[in-house]
């Protein structure tokens, strides 16, 4: 299938569609039953042969403050981007210090994740908290390990029960990616059984924002796939 693809049929095997229909007729107990079919759809639309990666349970890190505004040498001014509320990194070496007041002075030891964001190395003796893990991220990747461009975010739920809670969860993810390298055509997809909610991106550069579409689309249907088509075509080469 070329980058343009056929407009008249879903770009994945029909048996996956049949499997989804059987699941809707006899709903599974756990949402991870949907992960396989959704992963199959995403990998057919975004094949690794074109340097796409579908990343299950990918980590999104909230923005990292440069330094705590509490633990500073006398007379020092806090960094303008410092945050007292960040809990992303806590240090095992200082267990008595609350995570939100941790001093980031050893930040030179941080490594970078696949989107170029700072991450605490495992050998630094600490742990990372406040990490977000959507069910899938689709990225345009390269041989480098820190230059992925986020194309799509997919969260999967069993049904539309607690829909407002599900929407709030996706919007938390969207807030966290604003400082990451993501495509101008980035989309977020919330699968809730047969029903899917989609956020599309409007604006360019720093003016980009995500808008939730008012209407549902049918999970796995042609409109569902067509929301991803512009990303597939724009990043095919």
PyMOL commands that set and color helices and strands:
alter all, ss='L'
color gray80, all
select helices_A, chain A and resi 14-25+33-45+48-50+92-94+99-101+107-109+122-124+163-179+205-207+222-234
alter helices_A, ss='H'
color red, helices_A
select strands_A, chain A and resi 52-56+89-91+111-112+118-119+126-128+136-140+149-157+182-192+195-202+209-212+217-218
alter strands_A, ss='S'
color yellow, strands_A
deselect
rebuild
show_as cartoon
